[in-house]
């Protein structure tokens, strides 16, 4: 048949496929495809890029062939996907067969966790910069902060932001590869072993956006670092967005190639710090709301007050409390929550800090008496000391807002909340206040 017939057949096939797949899948993978040729039961479809060709080859081939068989009444149709007629890297003219490219794809490499989106990410003082930068590169890939390098401890939300960026990009038809540095290394080693390094390079250098998790895994692996260095240069020169995560800044990764370290610092390096008590509470409320858990604020405040700074561990405590309540067929109240966490390391790692000690140490650091903080005095110095005490009690103890208010002159819970928010803002711009807080913490922490 002529090319025109192939075009008409494919348009009819798209009409049927649009009904059989979700709207987002159709828009992402099928909308911009074109029927090229249909001869000897071989149907050729033109696709915009290699990424789409790989996906359709691996995930939709059977459905598409069944649809074409139905439309053409041909008993046996074989479909092939071509990027503007062939698989080609426009930067170097190299071509690779669909089979080779498909074999290099790791099944998990393009999968993005649908739960990890921007809407479900709780923003606080500890992650505000990283969150804002992630949103910027998601909406304007390759134009600012390229690369974006996000670092922080385990369980603080780096991978969450990485996947959120990827989902925005995919919704805008940007070909995304999201992969861990370990997967990248394994693919490279496999490509070397099978003498398919050029095909490996082709796959990554055609990405519209490369998201790579735990980049510190490449440290010391000279051949893999060399390959990633050239991939980085190719994508960066083509204004393709690169986002990298790690548990430490580039300068702190031992044995990292100096050229890579320099390139990682070209764009924006943003850190994520452990969440403060207010952010921990917001995270727990969001988790409970998302999962339909009916749990009171005082229980969430108690969990947030355990001082856990790893969000995964924090969620683990919430899971434990709710599971405990189900086992006992009892409401998840404060007494049950205390019982649920009594025998795990989160509560045994440190002895509890007494609120009277906190108030006394804070007052002493301002040359005041504890009674000054519980009094009605509202001068600038006393108000600051009182805010610091409230903030510290929220961070370091399991006391609720109402309990903290009672300790500091029977103040309303809303006053405690406002005081903590104000102190957090002051802390962000006042280095001397940060030092004072650090010194107070050293004094009250048990040795």
GUZADREN-977488 format. One record per residue (C-alpha): residue in three letters; chain; residue number from 0; x, y, z. Coordinates in nm, 4 decimals, padded with zeros to 6 digits. Last residue first. Layout:
% residues N
SITE gulo torse marfi       px       py       pz
SITE  ala     A   NUM        X        Y        Z
...
***
This chain:
% residues 447
SITE gulo torse marfi       px       py       pz
SITE  unk     A   446  02.5738  01.3728  07.7984
SITE  unk     A   445  02.2096  01.4794  07.8174
SITE  unk     A   444  02.1239  01.7642  07.5788
SITE  unk     A   443  02.0311  02.0806  07.7687
SITE  unk     A   442  02.3613  02.2648  07.7476
SITE  unk     A   441  02.4447  02.1655  07.3914
SITE  unk     A   440  02.0990  02.2786  07.2810
SITE  unk     A   439  02.1551  02.6169  07.4445
SITE  unk     A   438  02.4822  02.6620  07.2546
SITE  unk     A   437  02.3152  02.5754  06.9226
SITE  unk     A   436  02.0313  02.8208  06.9907
SITE  unk     A   435  02.2804  03.0975  07.0698
SITE  unk     A   434  02.4740  03.0237  06.7514
SITE  unk     A   433  02.1560  03.0382  06.5418
SITE  unk     A   432  02.0616  03.3664  06.7090
SITE  unk     A   431  02.4021  03.5077  06.6167
SITE  unk     A   430  02.3462  03.4011  06.2564
SITE  unk     A   429  02.0130  03.5838  06.2219
SITE  unk     A   428  01.8313  03.5465  05.8885
SITE  unk     A   427  01.6768  03.1981  05.9056
SITE  unk     A   426  01.6480  03.2091  06.2840
SITE  unk     A   425  01.4201  03.5106  06.2733
SITE  unk     A   424  01.1798  03.3278  06.0410
SITE  unk     A   423  01.1818  03.0207  06.2672
SITE  unk     A   422  01.1249  03.2490  06.5684
SITE  unk     A   421  00.8168  03.4021  06.4075
SITE  unk     A   420  00.6726  03.0612  06.3284
SITE  unk     A   419  00.7390  02.9369  06.6821
SITE  unk     A   418  00.5759  03.2453  06.8364
SITE  unk     A   417  00.2717  03.2116  06.6112
SITE  unk     A   416  00.2232  02.8473  06.7103
SITE  unk     A   415  00.2698  02.9255  07.0803
SITE  unk     A   414  00.0172  03.2075  07.0593
SITE  unk     A   413 -00.2286  02.9731  06.8869
SITE  unk     A   412 -00.1900  02.7265  07.1759
SITE  unk     A   411 -00.3044  03.0027  07.4193
SITE  unk     A   410 -00.0681  03.1209  07.6933
SITE  unk     A   409 -00.0858  02.9917  08.0485
SITE  unk     A   408  00.2376  03.1660  08.1516
SITE  unk     A   407  00.5049  02.9653  07.9769
SITE  unk     A   406  00.4373  02.6130  08.0992
SITE  unk     A   405  00.0665  02.6355  08.0092
SITE  unk     A   404  00.1477  02.7438  07.6544
SITE  unk     A   403  00.3870  02.4503  07.6196
SITE  unk     A   402  00.1155  02.2104  07.7361
SITE  unk     A   401 -00.1403  02.3631  07.4984
SITE  unk     A   400  00.0963  02.3327  07.2043
SITE  unk     A   399  00.1649  01.9684  07.2847
SITE  unk     A   398  00.4740  01.8422  07.4646
SITE  unk     A   397  00.6802  01.5662  07.3042
SITE  unk     A   396  01.0052  01.7466  07.3716
SITE  unk     A   395  01.3001  01.8743  07.1692
SITE  unk     A   394  01.1559  02.0686  06.8807
SITE  unk     A   393  00.8389  02.2120  07.0331
SITE  unk     A   392  01.0181  02.2871  07.3609
SITE  unk     A   391  01.2932  02.4579  07.1640
SITE  unk     A   390  01.0507  02.6809  06.9737
SITE  unk     A   389  00.8667  02.7747  07.2926
SITE  unk     A   388  01.1933  02.8584  07.4693
SITE  unk     A   387  01.3140  03.0648  07.1727
SITE  unk     A   386  00.9860  03.2541  07.1632
SITE  unk     A   385  01.0165  03.3287  07.5367
SITE  unk     A   384  01.3723  03.4535  07.4930
SITE  unk     A   383  01.2617  03.6799  07.2071
SITE  unk     A   382  00.9688  03.8172  07.4099
SITE  unk     A   381  01.1985  03.8821  07.7053
SITE  unk     A   380  01.4452  04.0774  07.4914
SITE  unk     A   379  01.1815  04.2886  07.3111
SITE  unk     A   378  00.9791  04.3818  07.6178
SITE  unk     A   377  00.6578  04.1884  07.6687
SITE  unk     A   376  00.6574  04.0955  08.0371
SITE  unk     A   375  00.3487  03.8962  08.1367
SITE  unk     A   374  00.5470  03.6427  08.3328
SITE  unk     A   373  00.6390  03.2865  08.2373
SITE  unk     A   372  00.9614  03.3916  08.0682
SITE  unk     A   371  01.0610  03.6250  08.3513
SITE  unk     A   370  00.9924  03.3514  08.6081
SITE  unk     A   369  01.2740  03.1450  08.4527
SITE  unk     A   368  01.5169  03.4220  08.5601
SITE  unk     A   367  01.7045  03.6314  08.3079
SITE  unk     A   366  02.0620  03.6736  08.1922
SITE  unk     A   365  01.9569  03.5898  07.8316
SITE  unk     A   364  02.1418  03.2548  07.8358
SITE  unk     A   363  02.0053  03.1968  08.1852
SITE  unk     A   362  01.6459  03.2238  08.0655
SITE  unk     A   361  01.7090  02.9660  07.7930
SITE  unk     A   360  01.8787  02.7309  08.0390
SITE  unk     A   359  01.5948  02.7616  08.2940
SITE  unk     A   358  01.3191  02.7160  08.0340
SITE  unk     A   357  01.4829  02.4059  07.8873
SITE  unk     A   356  01.5518  02.2597  08.2325
SITE  unk     A   355  01.1901  02.3144  08.3342
SITE  unk     A   354  01.0764  02.1366  08.0170
SITE  unk     A   353  01.2723  01.8217  08.1052
SITE  unk     A   352  01.4555  01.6568  07.8167
SITE  unk     A   351  01.3701  01.2924  07.7713
SITE  unk     A   350  01.6585  01.0450  07.7838
SITE  unk     A   349  01.7955  00.9670  07.4429
SITE  unk     A   348  01.7904  00.6714  07.2054
SITE  unk     A   347  01.5111  00.4971  07.3898
SITE  unk     A   346  01.2137  00.6739  07.2360
SITE  unk     A   345  01.2967  00.6148  06.8731
SITE  unk     A   344  01.4547  00.2816  06.9563
SITE  unk     A   343  01.1289  00.1038  07.0030
SITE  unk     A   342  00.9567 -00.0225  07.3165
SITE  unk     A   341  00.7542  00.2817  07.4227
SITE  unk     A   340  00.6353  00.3689  07.0714
SITE  unk     A   339  00.2956  00.1981  07.0882
SITE  unk     A   338  00.2391  00.2706  07.4589
SITE  unk     A   337  00.2902  00.6419  07.4071
SITE  unk     A   336  00.0517  00.6333  07.1111
SITE  unk     A   335 -00.2075  00.4426  07.3174
SITE  unk     A   334 -00.1975  00.7082  07.5883
SITE  unk     A   333 -00.2276  00.9870  07.3309
SITE  unk     A   332 -00.5321  00.8424  07.1544
SITE  unk     A   331 -00.5403  00.6085  06.8546
SITE  unk     A   330 -00.8950  00.4756  06.9186
SITE  unk     A   329 -00.9078  00.1130  07.0336
SITE  unk     A   328 -00.9476 -00.2213  06.8560
SITE  unk     A   327 -00.6262 -00.3362  07.0252
SITE  unk     A   326 -00.4762 -00.4554  06.6974
SITE  unk     A   325 -00.6251 -00.1626  06.5093
SITE  unk     A   324 -00.4821  00.0911  06.7553
SITE  unk     A   323 -00.1385 -00.0701  06.7368
SITE  unk     A   322 -00.1489 -00.0519  06.3583
SITE  unk     A   321 -00.2339  00.3191  06.3792
SITE  unk     A   320  00.0529  00.3844  06.6228
SITE  unk     A   319  00.3017  00.1794  06.4230
SITE  unk     A   318  00.2112  00.3438  06.0934
SITE  unk     A   317  00.2579  00.6878  06.2468
SITE  unk     A   316  00.5946  00.5786  06.3832
SITE  unk     A   315  00.6961  00.4500  06.0398
SITE  unk     A   314  00.5951  00.7827  05.8866
SITE  unk     A   313  00.8492  00.9494  06.1142
SITE  unk     A   312  01.1075  00.6871  06.0245
SITE  unk     A   311  01.0517  00.7648  05.6572
SITE  unk     A   310  01.0707  01.1378  05.7270
SITE  unk     A   309  01.4137  01.1046  05.8902
SITE  unk     A   308  01.4464  01.3764  06.1528
SITE  unk     A   307  01.2983  01.1901  06.4468
SITE  unk     A   306  01.2681  01.4287  06.7425
SITE  unk     A   305  00.9890  01.2361  06.9143
SITE  unk     A   304  00.7930  01.5619  06.9090
SITE  unk     A   303  00.6323  01.4837  06.5750
SITE  unk     A   302  00.4823  01.1685  06.7277
SITE  unk     A   301  00.3439  01.3645  07.0257
SITE  unk     A   300  00.2132  01.6394  06.8002
SITE  unk     A   299  00.0386  01.3762  06.5878
SITE  unk     A   298 -00.1230  01.2318  06.9003
SITE  unk     A   297 -00.2284  01.5798  07.0187
SITE  unk     A   296 -00.3700  01.6566  06.6757
SITE  unk     A   295 -00.6184  01.3691  06.6827
SITE  unk     A   294 -00.6177  01.0728  06.4459
SITE  unk     A   293 -00.8705  00.9627  06.1857
SITE  unk     A   292 -00.6559  00.8023  05.9162
SITE  unk     A   291 -00.7844  00.8578  05.5618
SITE  unk     A   290 -00.4519  00.7696  05.3995
SITE  unk     A   289 -00.3942  01.1131  05.2474
SITE  unk     A   288 -00.5160  01.2878  05.5635
SITE  unk     A   287 -00.2829  01.0885  05.7886
SITE  unk     A   286  00.0157  01.1499  05.5621
SITE  unk     A   285 -00.0660  01.5207  05.5348
SITE  unk     A   284 -00.1042  01.5567  05.9106
SITE  unk     A   283  00.2239  01.3719  05.9640
SITE  unk     A   282  00.4069  01.5979  05.7206
SITE  unk     A   281  00.2625  01.9119  05.8806
SITE  unk     A   280  00.3734  01.7895  06.2240
SITE  unk     A   279  00.7267  01.7230  06.0986
SITE  unk     A   278  00.7280  02.0694  05.9420
SITE  unk     A   277  00.6413  02.2322  06.2739
SITE  unk     A   276  00.8946  02.0204  06.4637
SITE  unk     A   275  01.1808  02.1131  06.2311
SITE  unk     A   274  01.2567  01.9082  05.9208
SITE  unk     A   273  01.6075  01.7684  05.8613
SITE  unk     A   272  01.7943  01.9822  05.6072
SITE  unk     A   271  01.7596  01.9671  05.2305
SITE  unk     A   270  02.0473  02.1191  05.0340
SITE  unk     A   269  02.0525  02.3037  04.7055
SITE  unk     A   268  02.3459  02.3186  04.4608
SITE  unk     A   267  02.2468  02.5289  04.1612
SITE  unk     A   266  02.4007  02.5227  03.8133
SITE  unk     A   265  02.7697  02.4848  03.7421
SITE  unk     A   264  02.8475  02.3049  04.0687
SITE  unk     A   263  02.7867  01.9573  03.9252
SITE  unk     A   262  03.0167  02.0526  03.6400
SITE  unk     A   261  03.3121  02.1197  03.8707
SITE  unk     A   260  03.2632  01.7949  04.0602
SITE  unk     A   259  03.2419  01.6092  03.7298
SITE  unk     A   258  03.5724  01.7536  03.6111
SITE  unk     A   257  03.7330  01.6795  03.9478
SITE  unk     A   256  03.6389  01.3102  03.9224
SITE  unk     A   255  03.4872  01.2024  04.2528
SITE  unk     A   254  03.7357  01.0194  04.4765
SITE  unk     A   253  03.5537  01.1279  04.7945
SITE  unk     A   252  03.2216  01.3107  04.7645
SITE  unk     A   251  03.2359  01.6130  04.9976
SITE  unk     A   250  03.2983  01.8753  04.7272
SITE  unk     A   249  02.9891  01.7625  04.5371
SITE  unk     A   248  02.7556  01.8141  04.8367
SITE  unk     A   247  02.6398  01.5068  05.0343
SITE  unk     A   246  02.3625  01.2447  05.0330
SITE  unk     A   245  02.3217  01.2818  04.6594
SITE  unk     A   244  02.0704  01.3927  04.3998
SITE  unk     A   243  02.1167  01.5015  04.0397
SITE  unk     A   242  01.8915  01.6820  03.7945
SITE  unk     A   241  01.9975  01.7337  03.4320
SITE  unk     A   240  01.7881  01.9399  03.1898
SITE  unk     A   239  01.8712  01.9256  02.8187
SITE  unk     A   238  02.0242  02.2483  02.6880
SITE  unk     A   237  02.1964  02.0615  02.3991
SITE  unk     A   236  02.5391  02.1459  02.5438
SITE  unk     A   235  02.4167  02.0176  02.8810
SITE  unk     A   234  02.3011  01.6875  02.7329
SITE  unk     A   233  02.6272  01.6172  02.5495
SITE  unk     A   232  02.8431  01.7371  02.8390
SITE  unk     A   231  02.6599  01.5186  03.0910
SITE  unk     A   230  02.6844  01.2150  02.8634
SITE  unk     A   229  03.0581  01.2813  02.8246
SITE  unk     A   228  03.1084  01.2981  03.2027
SITE  unk     A   227  02.8780  00.9996  03.2563
SITE  unk     A   226  03.1006  00.7831  03.0384
SITE  unk     A   225  03.4156  00.9010  03.2160
SITE  unk     A   224  03.2544  00.8437  03.5558
SITE  unk     A   223  03.1600  00.4912  03.4471
SITE  unk     A   222  03.5180  00.4221  03.3397
SITE  unk     A   221  03.6641  00.5669  03.6595
SITE  unk     A   220  03.4384  00.4060  03.9186
SITE  unk     A   219  03.5869  00.5955  04.2180
SITE  unk     A   218  03.2681  00.7838  04.2958
SITE  unk     A   217  02.9795  00.6729  04.0760
SITE  unk     A   216  02.7643  00.5831  04.3797
SITE  unk     A   215  02.7858  00.9494  04.4883
SITE  unk     A   214  02.5249  01.0198  04.2196
SITE  unk     A   213  02.2489  00.8927  04.4465
SITE  unk     A   212  01.9611  00.9521  04.2005
SITE  unk     A   211  01.9884  01.0549  03.8359
SITE  unk     A   210  01.7237  01.2518  03.6496
SITE  unk     A   209  01.8064  01.3068  03.2822
SITE  unk     A   208  01.5740  01.5222  03.0732
SITE  unk     A   207  01.5098  01.5228  02.6992
SITE  unk     A   206  01.7068  01.2024  02.6694
SITE  unk     A   205  01.8818  01.1428  02.3360
SITE  unk     A   204  02.2255  01.1378  02.4990
SITE  unk     A   203  02.1198  00.8591  02.7325
SITE  unk     A   202  02.0109  00.6089  02.4687
SITE  unk     A   201  02.2869  00.6951  02.2229
SITE  unk     A   200  02.5567  00.6440  02.4826
SITE  unk     A   199  02.4307  00.2924  02.5559
SITE  unk     A   198  02.4127  00.2214  02.1826
SITE  unk     A   197  02.7720  00.3384  02.1433
SITE  unk     A   196  02.8789  00.1191  02.4372
SITE  unk     A   195  02.7328 -00.1934  02.2814
SITE  unk     A   194  03.0295 -00.4298  02.3067
SITE  unk     A   193  02.8305 -00.6842  02.5117
SITE  unk     A   192  03.0586 -00.6511  02.8144
SITE  unk     A   191  03.0850 -00.2759  02.7707
SITE  unk     A   190  02.7050 -00.2423  02.7482
SITE  unk     A   189  02.6601 -00.4554  03.0606
SITE  unk     A   188  02.9088 -00.2413  03.2537
SITE  unk     A   187  02.7251  00.0720  03.1378
SITE  unk     A   186  02.3871 -00.0685  03.2348
SITE  unk     A   185  02.5151 -00.1605  03.5809
SITE  unk     A   184  02.6662  00.1851  03.6305
SITE  unk     A   183  02.3459  00.3631  03.5282
SITE  unk     A   182  02.1496  00.1346  03.7603
SITE  unk     A   181  02.3829  00.2266  04.0482
SITE  unk     A   180  02.3579  00.5953  03.9635
SITE  unk     A   179  01.9814  00.5636  04.0025
SITE  unk     A   178  01.7539  00.6245  03.7069
SITE  unk     A   177  01.4960  00.8673  03.5747
SITE  unk     A   176  01.5039  00.9085  03.1962
SITE  unk     A   175  01.2531  01.1640  03.0723
SITE  unk     A   174  01.1383  01.2404  02.7171
SITE  unk     A   173  00.9572  01.5775  02.7520
SITE  unk     A   172  00.5926  01.5428  02.6528
SITE  unk     A   171  00.4608  01.8138  02.8891
SITE  unk     A   170  00.3101  01.5536  03.1234
SITE  unk     A   169  00.6479  01.3815  03.1126
SITE  unk     A   168  00.8208  01.6961  03.2408
SITE  unk     A   167  00.5767  01.7404  03.5287
SITE  unk     A   166  00.6179  01.3743  03.6230
SITE  unk     A   165  00.9952  01.3922  03.6084
SITE  unk     A   164  01.0163  01.6938  03.8379
SITE  unk     A   163  00.7960  01.5172  04.0938
SITE  unk     A   162  01.0157  01.2071  04.0643
SITE  unk     A   161  01.3299  01.4024  04.1572
SITE  unk     A   160  01.1474  01.5928  04.4316
SITE  unk     A   159  01.0400  01.2678  04.6010
SITE  unk     A   158  01.3888  01.1224  04.5502
SITE  unk     A   157  01.5363  01.4082  04.7531
SITE  unk     A   156  01.2646  01.3987  05.0212
SITE  unk     A   155  01.4405  01.3822  05.3604
SITE  unk     A   154  01.4640  01.0028  05.3959
SITE  unk     A   153  01.8422  00.9719  05.3995
SITE  unk     A   152  02.0382  01.2924  05.4449
SITE  unk     A   151  02.0619  01.5829  05.2035
SITE  unk     A   150  02.1663  01.6845  04.8536
SITE  unk     A   149  01.9987  01.8369  04.5508
SITE  unk     A   148  02.2042  01.9265  04.2405
SITE  unk     A   147  02.0200  02.1107  03.9646
SITE  unk     A   146  02.2305  02.1005  03.6510
SITE  unk     A   145  02.1285  02.3223  03.4898
SITE  unk     A   144  01.9740  02.5730  03.7270
SITE  unk     A   143  01.7915  02.7706  03.4591
SITE  unk     A   142  01.6933  02.7099  03.0956
SITE  unk     A   141  01.7347  02.3353  03.0544
SITE  unk     A   140  01.3869  02.2522  03.1760
SITE  unk     A   139  01.1566  02.5486  03.2434
SITE  unk     A   138  00.8509  02.4088  03.4281
SITE  unk     A   137  01.0284  02.1162  03.5961
SITE  unk     A   136  01.3426  02.3257  03.6398
SITE  unk     A   135  01.1523  02.5905  03.8347
SITE  unk     A   134  00.9559  02.3429  04.0454
SITE  unk     A   133  01.2775  02.1734  04.1549
SITE  unk     A   132  01.4351  02.5100  04.2405
SITE  unk     A   131  01.1405  02.6034  04.4614
SITE  unk     A   130  01.1498  02.2669  04.6393
SITE  unk     A   129  01.5269  02.2773  04.6947
SITE  unk     A   128  01.5051  02.6302  04.8350
SITE  unk     A   127  01.2148  02.5533  05.0702
SITE  unk     A   126  01.3596  02.2313  05.2125
SITE  unk     A   125  01.4425  02.3004  05.5789
SITE  unk     A   124  01.2202  02.6060  05.6156
SITE  unk     A   123  00.9190  02.3939  05.5332
SITE  unk     A   122  00.7421  02.2532  05.2273
SITE  unk     A   121  00.5411  01.9321  05.2445
SITE  unk     A   120  00.5567  01.7396  04.9155
SITE  unk     A   119  00.2219  01.5803  04.8279
SITE  unk     A   118  00.1252  01.8426  04.5712
SITE  unk     A   117  00.4719  01.8372  04.4149
SITE  unk     A   116  00.4439  01.4726  04.3159
SITE  unk     A   115  00.5889  01.1522  04.4577
SITE  unk     A   114  00.2801  00.9338  04.4907
SITE  unk     A   113  00.2903  00.8554  04.1169
SITE  unk     A   112  00.6346  00.6901  04.1602
SITE  unk     A   111  00.8129  00.7389  03.8304
SITE  unk     A   110  00.9136  00.4443  03.6176
SITE  unk     A   109  01.1673  00.5238  03.3478
SITE  unk     A   108  01.4601  00.3213  03.4841
SITE  unk     A   107  01.2594  00.0382  03.6362
SITE  unk     A   106  01.2585 -00.1881  03.3300
SITE  unk     A   105  01.6293 -00.1215  03.2556
SITE  unk     A   104  01.6594 -00.0308  02.8894
SITE  unk     A   103  01.9605 -00.1688  02.7057
SITE  unk     A   102  01.7677 -00.4486  02.5380
SITE  unk     A   101  01.5200 -00.2015  02.3900
SITE  unk     A   100  01.8015 -00.0017  02.2325
SITE  unk     A    99  01.9523 -00.3098  02.0741
SITE  unk     A    98  01.6185 -00.4415  01.9491
SITE  unk     A    97  01.5157 -00.1022  01.8100
SITE  unk     A    96  01.8359 -00.0990  01.5994
SITE  unk     A    95  02.0942  00.1705  01.6518
SITE  unk     A    94  02.2062  00.4591  01.4364
SITE  unk     A    93  02.4970  00.6968  01.4726
SITE  unk     A    92  02.4682  01.0396  01.3103
SITE  unk     A    91  02.6729  01.2161  01.5791
SITE  unk     A    90  02.4538  01.4832  01.7390
SITE  unk     A    89  02.1357  01.3798  01.5574
SITE  unk     A    88  02.1390  01.0400  01.7342
SITE  unk     A    87  01.9441  00.8171  01.4981
SITE  unk     A    86  01.6811  00.5466  01.5186
SITE  unk     A    85  01.5168  00.5575  01.1746
SITE  unk     A    84  01.2320  00.7096  00.9693
SITE  unk     A    83  01.1675  01.0212  01.1756
SITE  unk     A    82  01.2379  00.8136  01.4857
SITE  unk     A    81  01.1166  00.4718  01.3751
SITE  unk     A    80  00.8747  00.2296  01.5335
SITE  unk     A    79  00.8173 -00.1169  01.3904
SITE  unk     A    78  00.4944 -00.3149  01.3598
SITE  unk     A    77  00.4482 -00.6681  01.2433
SITE  unk     A    76  00.1083 -00.7625  01.1068
SITE  unk     A    75 -00.0274 -01.1164  01.0660
SITE  unk     A    74 -00.3867 -01.1979  00.9749
SITE  unk     A    73 -00.4517 -00.8835  00.7692
SITE  unk     A    72 -00.8111 -00.7716  00.8192
SITE  unk     A    71 -00.6807 -00.4144  00.7957
SITE  unk     A    70 -00.8607 -00.2538  01.0897
SITE  unk     A    69 -00.8683 -00.5594  01.3188
SITE  unk     A    68 -00.5073 -00.6507  01.2401
SITE  unk     A    67 -00.4098 -00.2884  01.3125
SITE  unk     A    66 -00.5767 -00.2969  01.6556
SITE  unk     A    65 -00.4167 -00.6317  01.7435
SITE  unk     A    64 -00.0762 -00.4941  01.6397
SITE  unk     A    63 -00.1218 -00.1863  01.8583
SITE  unk     A    62 -00.2228 -00.3872  02.1657
SITE  unk     A    61  00.0714 -00.6272  02.1277
SITE  unk     A    60  00.3294 -00.3520  02.0714
SITE  unk     A    59  00.2144 -00.1347  02.3636
SITE  unk     A    58  00.4655 -00.1869  02.6459
SITE  unk     A    57  00.8145 -00.2652  02.5138
SITE  unk     A    56  00.8040 -00.1323  02.1596
SITE  unk     A    55  00.5800  00.1575  02.2607
SITE  unk     A    54  00.8190  00.2601  02.5384
SITE  unk     A    53  01.1340  00.2261  02.3298
SITE  unk     A    52  00.9858  00.4270  02.0425
SITE  unk     A    51  00.8729  00.6991  02.2825
SITE  unk     A    50  01.2268  00.7326  02.4249
SITE  unk     A    49  01.3789  00.7196  02.0801
SITE  unk     A    48  01.2070  01.0391  01.9696
SITE  unk     A    47  00.9182  01.1907  01.7736
SITE  unk     A    46  00.7657  00.8632  01.6453
SITE  unk     A    45  00.7119  00.7435  01.2865
SITE  unk     A    44  00.5146  00.4211  01.2523
SITE  unk     A    43  00.6060  00.1427  01.0092
SITE  unk     A    42  00.3639 -00.1424  00.9374
SITE  unk     A    41  00.5049 -00.4667  00.7969
SITE  unk     A    40  00.2381 -00.6993  00.6515
SITE  unk     A    39  00.4161 -00.7011  00.3144
SITE  unk     A    38  00.3989 -00.3206  00.2919
SITE  unk     A    37  00.2540 -00.0514  00.5158
SITE  unk     A    36  00.4433  00.2781  00.5441
SITE  unk     A    35  00.4662  00.5962  00.7477
SITE  unk     A    34  00.1776  00.6131  00.9964
SITE  unk     A    33  00.2376  00.9120  01.2257
SITE  unk     A    32  00.2952  00.9460  01.6008
SITE  unk     A    31  00.2419  01.2705  01.7937
SITE  unk     A    30 -00.0564  01.1581  02.0023
SITE  unk     A    29  00.0739  00.8128  02.0857
SITE  unk     A    28  00.3098  00.8180  02.3859
SITE  unk     A    27  00.2394  01.1163  02.6117
SITE  unk     A    26 -00.1066  01.2185  02.4965
SITE  unk     A    25 -00.2310  00.8602  02.4800
SITE  unk     A    24 -00.0824  00.7709  02.8169
SITE  unk     A    23 -00.2399  01.0793  02.9787
SITE  unk     A    22 -00.5824  01.0032  02.8312
SITE  unk     A    21 -00.5744  00.6421  02.9462
SITE  unk     A    20 -00.5580  00.3635  02.6895
SITE  unk     A    19 -00.8303  00.1755  02.4979
SITE  unk     A    18 -01.0392  00.4695  02.3743
SITE  unk     A    17 -00.7434  00.6579  02.2294
SITE  unk     A    16 -00.6270  00.3316  02.0769
SITE  unk     A    15 -00.9400  00.3158  01.8585
SITE  unk     A    14 -00.8968  00.6647  01.7136
SITE  unk     A    13 -00.5228  00.6094  01.6860
SITE  unk     A    12 -00.5912  00.3041  01.4714
SITE  unk     A    11 -00.8048  00.5132  01.2352
SITE  unk     A    10 -00.5222  00.7651  01.2051
SITE  unk     A     9 -00.2841  00.4729  01.1456
SITE  unk     A     8 -00.4938  00.3382  00.8620
SITE  unk     A     7 -00.5140  00.6808  00.6960
SITE  unk     A     6 -00.1391  00.7391  00.7200
SITE  unk     A     5 -00.0617  00.3891  00.5928
SITE  unk     A     4 -00.2950  00.4521  00.3006
SITE  unk     A     3 -00.1074  00.7721  00.2230
SITE  unk     A     2  00.2210  00.5859  00.2320
SITE  unk     A     1  00.1038  00.3617 -00.0458
SITE  unk     A     0  00.0000  00.0000  00.0000
***
